[in-house]
Amino acid sequence: MSGVQIYNEAVRVIKEAILQSQYQAASIVNKAQLSLYYGIGKYVSENSRNGYWGKGAIETISKQLQKDLPGLRGFSAANIKFMRQFYETWCNDLKSLTAVSGIEDNKSLTGLSEIDTRLLIPSENTQKESFDAASFLGLGFTHHMIIVRKTKSLAERLFYIRQAYISKWSKEVLAARIEDDLFSHQGEIANNFTQKIPDARESLKAIGMFKDEYLLDFITSVPLRDC
């Protein structure tokens, strides 16, 4: 093997290791962010739907958050309202698909953010629908927004979550597949549910799923002025 071949092989091995590590890091941050958004959605739902907050409360809270965290993205009034929609869409289904016993119904935001813990406990009550926690937690919030807004049933949501995660769809591809009603033609899809990420190209494709997310802002926001 020539010197050039040796160096090319070294670059290939190191590049793949870097991309795999980047994907793993992005996945961990994404799960924490998704859990936070679900918790915020629950908190906002309980306070806004029951009349505890007055009209315009979400807009006021959003402006104050952006003032306290300059440059922070992802917490516009529209996004906070979607966090509420995300929670309200899934809360009842998650209770039937997963077990929540043994977890305190803590009223603190930390307690409300334990979606990852809840989803990883198998439920004896899981019935017709097959729930995959890894797929649910492996999709970014933008993907979840698209699925919640464009689908009508639990089975449809679970189908697109699974397919988007396994196939590493971008948000554009996901929206197009839903528009094409792939759910109704799923028998035509090859069974690649057990597909792994085999090489650097697939790793790069996987990382690309998170490029439209607010992950960088999520971990690098300016600290609160008044802690």
C-alpha positions in Angstrom: 0.0 0.0 0.0 1.4 3.4 -1.0 1.9 6.3 1.3 -1.0 8.1 -0.4 -3.3 5.2 0.1 -2.3 4.9 3.8 -3.1 8.6 4.4 -6.4 8.3 2.5 -7.4 5.4 4.7 -6.4 7.2 7.8 -8.5 10.2 6.7 -11.5 8.0 6.0 -11.4 6.3 9.4 -10.9 9.5 11.4 -13.6 11.3 9.3 -16.1 8.6 10.0 -15.3 8.6 13.7 -15.8 12.4 13.8 -19.1 12.2 12.0 -20.4 9.4 14.2 -19.4 11.4 17.3 -21.0 14.5 16.0 -24.2 12.6 15.3 -24.2 11.1 18.8 -23.6 14.5 20.4 -26.4 16.1 18.3 -28.7 13.2 19.3 -28.1 13.7 23.0 -28.7 17.5 22.8 -31.8 16.9 20.6 -33.3 14.6 23.2 -32.7 17.1 26.0 -34.2 19.9 23.9 -37.3 17.8 22.9 -37.8 16.8 26.5 -37.6 20.5 27.5 -40.1 21.6 24.8 -42.6 18.9 25.9 -42.2 20.0 29.5 -42.7 23.6 28.5 -45.7 22.6 26.4 -47.3 21.0 29.5 -46.5 23.9 31.7 -48.0 26.4 29.2 -51.0 24.2 28.5 -51.9 23.8 32.2 -51.6 27.5 32.9 -53.1 29.0 29.7 -56.0 26.6 29.1 -57.3 26.8 32.6 -57.4 30.6 32.7 -54.5 31.1 35.1 -52.8 33.4 32.6 -54.5 36.4 31.0 -54.8 37.1 27.3 -51.5 37.8 25.6 -49.5 36.0 28.3 -47.6 33.8 25.9 -46.5 36.8 23.8 -45.4 38.7 27.0 -43.4 35.7 28.2 -41.8 35.2 24.8 -40.7 38.8 24.7 -39.2 38.6 28.2 -37.4 35.4 27.4 -35.8 37.0 24.3 -34.9 40.0 26.4 -33.2 38.0 29.1 -31.5 35.6 26.5 -30.4 37.9 23.7 -30.2 36.1 20.4 -32.1 33.1 21.6 -34.1 31.4 18.8 -36.9 28.9 19.2 -39.0 30.8 21.9 -41.1 33.0 19.8 -44.8 33.2 20.8 -45.6 31.0 17.8 -43.1 28.3 18.8 -44.2 28.4 22.5 -47.8 27.8 21.3 -46.5 24.9 19.2 -44.8 23.4 22.2 -48.2 23.5 23.8 -49.8 21.8 20.7 -47.0 19.2 20.7 -47.7 18.3 24.3 -51.5 18.4 23.9 -51.3 16.2 20.8 -49.2 13.5 22.4 -50.0 13.6 26.2 -53.0 11.2 26.1 -51.4 8.9 23.5 -48.2 8.7 25.4 -50.1 7.6 28.5 -51.6 4.7 26.7 -48.4 3.8 24.8 -46.0 4.1 27.7 -45.9 3.5 31.4 -45.7 6.5 33.7 -46.0 4.7 37.0 -43.3 5.4 39.5 -42.7 9.0 38.2 -43.8 11.8 40.4 -46.2 14.3 38.9 -43.8 17.1 39.8 -45.0 20.6 39.2 -41.5 22.0 38.6 -40.4 22.4 35.0 -37.6 19.9 35.6 -40.2 17.3 36.6 -42.3 18.1 33.5 -39.3 17.6 31.2 -38.9 13.8 31.8 -40.4 12.7 28.5 -37.3 10.7 27.8 -37.6 8.7 31.0 -41.3 8.1 30.5 -40.9 6.9 27.0 -38.2 4.3 27.7 -40.4 2.3 30.1 -42.3 -0.4 28.2 -46.0 -0.5 28.9 -48.1 -3.6 29.4 -51.0 -1.6 27.9 -49.4 -1.0 24.5 -52.0 -2.3 22.1 -52.3 -1.9 18.3 -49.8 0.8 17.7 -46.1 0.0 17.9 -44.2 2.8 19.7 -40.4 3.2 19.2 -38.9 5.6 21.8 -35.7 5.9 19.9 -37.4 7.1 16.8 -39.6 9.6 18.7 -36.7 11.0 20.6 -34.4 10.9 17.5 -36.4 13.3 15.5 -35.9 17.1 15.8 -38.6 19.4 16.9 -39.1 20.8 13.4 -39.8 17.2 12.1 -42.3 16.8 15.0 -44.0 20.1 14.1 -44.5 18.9 10.5 -45.9 15.6 11.5 -48.3 17.0 14.1 -49.6 19.6 11.7 -50.0 17.4 8.6 -51.2 14.1 10.0 -54.6 13.2 11.4 -54.2 9.9 13.3 -51.9 8.3 15.9 -51.0 5.5 13.5 -50.1 8.0 10.8 -47.9 10.0 13.2 -46.1 6.9 14.4 -45.5 5.8 10.8 -43.9 9.0 9.7 -41.8 9.3 12.8 -40.4 5.8 12.3 -39.8 6.3 8.6 -38.2 9.7 9.0 -35.9 8.4 11.7 -34.8 5.3 9.9 -34.4 6.9 6.5 -32.9 10.1 8.0 -35.3 12.3 6.0 -34.7 16.1 6.0 -37.7 18.2 6.9 -38.3 18.9 3.2 -38.4 15.2 2.3 -40.6 14.5 5.3 -43.1 17.1 4.2 -43.1 15.8 0.7 -43.7 12.2 1.8 -46.7 13.3 3.9 -48.0 15.3 0.9 -47.7 12.2 -1.2 -49.6 10.2 1.4 -46.9 7.6 1.8 -48.8 6.3 4.8 -51.6 4.9 2.5 -49.0 3.2 0.3 -46.7 1.8 3.0 -47.0 -1.7 1.6 -44.8 -0.6 -1.3 -41.9 0.5 0.9 -38.9 -1.8 1.3 -38.4 -3.1 4.8 -35.3 -1.2 5.9 -36.2 -0.7 9.6 -33.1 -2.4 10.8 -30.8 -0.4 8.6 -27.7 0.9 10.4 -25.5 3.9 9.6 -22.8 2.1 7.6 -20.4 4.8 6.5 -19.5 8.4 6.6 -22.0 9.5 4.0 -24.8 8.0 6.0 -23.5 9.6 9.1 -23.4 13.0 7.3 -27.0 12.4 6.2 -28.0 11.7 9.8 -26.3 14.9 11.1 -28.1 16.8 8.4 -31.5 16.0 10.1 -30.6 18.4 12.9 -29.2 21.3 10.8 -32.6 23.0 10.7 -33.0 22.8 14.5 -32.1 25.4 17.1 -29.6 23.1 18.8 -26.7 25.5 18.7 -28.7 28.3 20.3 -30.0 25.8 22.8 -26.5 25.2 24.2 -24.8 28.5 23.6 -27.4 31.1 24.6 -26.2 34.1 26.6 -26.8 33.4 30.4 -29.7 35.1 32.1 -28.9 38.6 33.1 -30.6 38.2 36.5 -30.1 34.7 37.8 
